[in-house]
Amino acid sequence: MYRHLTTTVASRRRFLQWGCIATAASLLPACGAEQPTRVGVQTWAGFQFLTLAQRRGLYRGQPLELVPFETSDGTASALRTGQLHAATVTLDEAIRLRADGARVQVVLICDVSAGADVVLARPGIATLADLRGRRIGVESTALGTLMLAETLHAAGLDDRAIVAVPIEEDHHRAWQRGDLDAVLTYGLSAELLEAAGLVRLADSRNLRQVIFDVVAVRDDVGSAHGRALRTLVAGHFAATDLWRHNPIDTSYELAPLLDTTPERVRQAFKGVDLPDARDNHRRLKSPATELTSTARQVSEVLVGAGLLGHVPDLGDFF
């Protein structure tokens, strides 16, 4: 959802220019692929460790083809039609694919919003409960819908208690129109708005975790792609380990992928958690009760907003 370090409303997972848990992936048979294993990669910072691993040569010898996508809709469509074997998507996108009949499974949590998404309000509005009757700017996206639902849940309000104002432009510019009392935002827009005096009421650390970026795999890819997918998983974790243990040098490698400077790379990951292999295993290990409950909760929000026709079968989703 953006370009450079600016914010647009097209989708937050377009934020930056160009994130399968090892144990889960190890369930895939280790056979050689007769054709390249095509993995769609969206332009979002949390997914670029896959690209970094490729540039580091960690996929050498495996027929892995990373295919860049500018939009989440394009990625989801290619995965749905079988043009891709796997893809980076948001959890809500994976759920919608499942509801549309595409048998996809989540095999890696790349990142989790942990403060990146924020609720800002004009001075004088001190608590989430004070949003009653207020005009709240929110993106016309599934993620915007989820963030609004979680904000209202935490405030003890329902959607009739506020006026949701769709934002179809840069968040900072939308605020400058002067007709909003609060805004749900992230990234540079959040920085600019806080610098302008807006008050942070909550962020995705305080709200229930529902914003996940994941890798989803079609369950019909077959054994031919098992080894390549395991290599993909290993590459992701190797690249995130580089970031954790040597962030300065890794910033220089990530900067061109994120279309920013090495000095700004840390900012790109502000408020974003990068679960390691151990955390992925804990969350994804069958029956993945916590994640399945979250997915059901997300599904119900999307159904209520008219963005999903029904809650899909989530029995083997993780």
CORBELFEN-V88830 format. One record per backbone hydrogen bond with DSSP energy under -1.0 kcal/mol. NH is the residue of the N-H (numbers start at 1). CO is the residue of the C=O. If there is no record, write none. Layout:
nh & co
NH & CO
NH & CO
This chain:
nh & co
6 & 3
14 & 11
15 & 12
21 & 107
25 & 21
26 & 22
27 & 24
28 & 25
31 & 29
31 & 223
37 & 63
39 & 65
40 & 86
41 & 67
44 & 42
47 & 44
48 & 45
50 & 47
52 & 48
53 & 49
54 & 50
55 & 51
56 & 52
57 & 54
58 & 53
60 & 57
62 & 59
64 & 62
65 & 37
67 & 39
69 & 41
75 & 71
76 & 72
77 & 73
78 & 74
79 & 75
80 & 76
81 & 77
83 & 78
84 & 78
85 & 38
86 & 38
87 & 216
88 & 40
89 & 214
91 & 212
94 & 90
95 & 91
96 & 92
97 & 93
98 & 94
99 & 95
100 & 96
101 & 98
102 & 97
104 & 102
105 & 217
106 & 317
107 & 215
110 & 213
111 & 213
112 & 273
113 & 211
114 & 271
116 & 271
118 & 185
119 & 202
120 & 183
121 & 199
122 & 181
125 & 122
131 & 128
132 & 129
133 & 161
134 & 131
136 & 163
137 & 182
138 & 165
141 & 139
145 & 141
146 & 142
147 & 143
148 & 144
149 & 145
150 & 146
151 & 147
152 & 148
153 & 149
154 & 150
155 & 151
157 & 152
161 & 158
163 & 134
165 & 136
167 & 138
174 & 170
175 & 171
176 & 172
177 & 174
178 & 175
181 & 135
182 & 135
183 & 120
184 & 137
185 & 118
190 & 186
191 & 187
192 & 188
193 & 189
194 & 190
195 & 191
196 & 192
197 & 194
198 & 193
199 & 121
201 & 119
202 & 119
204 & 117
206 & 203
207 & 203
213 & 111
214 & 89
215 & 108
216 & 87
217 & 105
218 & 85
219 & 103
221 & 218
225 & 222
226 & 223
229 & 225
230 & 226
231 & 227
232 & 228
233 & 229
234 & 230
235 & 231
236 & 232
237 & 233
238 & 234
239 & 235
240 & 236
241 & 237
242 & 238
243 & 239
244 & 240
245 & 241
246 & 242
250 & 246
251 & 247
254 & 250
255 & 251
258 & 254
260 & 255
264 & 261
268 & 264
269 & 266
270 & 267
272 & 269
273 & 112
280 & 276
281 & 277
282 & 278
283 & 279
284 & 280
285 & 281
288 & 285
292 & 288
293 & 289
294 & 290
295 & 291
296 & 292
297 & 293
298 & 294
299 & 295
300 & 296
301 & 297
302 & 298
303 & 299
304 & 300
305 & 301
306 & 303
307 & 302
308 & 302
317 & 314
